[in-house]
């Protein structure tokens, strides 16, 4: 109704001016019977209000559609009312909807082809990488240590690319089941042992061996790998350890990864989960991509896990994963939160 009245404001102004003009002409013409003039004005006003009521009644569905947003796209192509203006709007929306569906289908096809290409490319690159590892595994010359380090870096980059490409089809690529947290932690540490050794930063594990959480083991291992990679990267040459601990926060299990590295500036804390954001550390560490914590948050969100991050410059960073899915009642050690 408000939209209709706002649209009629120019018409109301013109009608009022026209009424005043006609009454003025009557006055100038020497017409003395004002009651007849007022009666004529009243009849005109009644007819005008009647016209406005009819206009609103015939276009009410049109104004309703313009006033209240649609909850779904399908609502845009529903026929509402037989007024010519409503029919024209329906035809316009149907045409736009068909164009939109066509464009959407086109881009979905392009994205699927792109993801397929990325998956195939990553798997193809893993083959020569495996050959490099096998070729240098028994070599002791220091030069091969650099080759191992760079090949490990390439492998982690390929895994990041692969998991990033799979995010859009996440719902088809995960399976939630009971996962023993301690097993996943040690598995990821074993996979990254070369990273720990090269940077002389070593893990300390305080994760309950009996703690089981509801998650996807593959994606959880990827998340933990991203957190450990960040923790090691920003703890180089500190001589400190990385602490992994677990406890219960009410009905939910918590996995905490704590490093004692350079920490994150306060001004960057609000943006660390944004894609491609590297912040102040991006200038000190050119290899930073800004995708690690973004992927951690996205994967955890889709697995219904919470993520918390606290940090202080020069003191280190703590990241917690809160498993919001149901957790079986199993005994736990005391909280290791004090290790921070």
Steps between C-alpha positions, in 0.01 A plus 500: 500500500780746586673439169170557316434826686854626436457429130169695492642815663555681165145410392355625829689830463382547141141413599507755785642772276241423230220523757624835629540627142143408402355659815707811427362520145144470640578789734645720226200426277276649767342171608335574836355163611793348687296207628458364149873545435591322823252222421662455159844492666372238747365280221832534316691404817276195555558386143874559539521300825294225338746489213794476742331215689434312178857564386646369825270198508589398145874549560529379859695185401736716293572734792525208742769345281692828488470561873589158647816314389466152354623211715576275203567553130201284408270766646612742229327299227167446673204662323327752726207705385352561154584869474700587185779651712522186716502280191779710346701469823443123504623467144805714576590295809451172314732615225762615748463175694565294186806712419621459856456122491685481172791708629507305826509168318781632278716609795426185699622300203816712480565458873452122480740480208750717685481286815541184293805649329653606833444154649660329201789747494574457871500120470726523196745722688508257793655232281825686416509625859492141626780413258710787639445375856598144407807621312645704787381301801839326551715801414694667784649796322375831652379615160235227507365641827401814311342289227300307763388824662386654172329182382314480833393860452376420151308200637328712764417761240343237277293369790379852577402555137318166491302565818418855394359371171293241685334748735218571254413130490563449871160343563590213265848451641467452874382230738443573869580212732658444843867600476764436766658841542834381631545275195438785256739729690785250490428420136531866401813545712657198329414644157667829597802361686736633234355848549557480877856371464610756242366792704611356838154542644350192662149404614380416847177300507251501786202351320296237682550161335137407565343819366273437200330776302249508216683628192642411161849358553642611163379862526591521870852385417521769234385770746750385762775492237427863409514604867828317562656644184412853614619431854838371379542778242457773759705324770823453304818564704307559822608169651145458631270203463150474355247368749194299397250440777136403552229537761123521538314831494160400627366234261752587226855381447772757428828449314754776555816577302735744675823647371737746667610678185476857379124534552248702297462880529175606663394699192515182286304270734160595358606410145719190535218274377442701183625340176837627371550727801864480613516811716824631645666157486443484126785747454736297721403160362451527121390136477184581699189460287232608747298186423593275793272639771229573245492133402507399868193713574312389188560129558413527871183692420385229261582230756311692771819568696573835660834680467652745748829688468688707756842651454746747649801646323822341625309245710346267243166387363235255617237348273218287638269266312170444682318184396137607516369165373396245765795348686478154669542512880862389541747581781731794441816633660493833678490810284835599352389853438752619755784394272444812291 
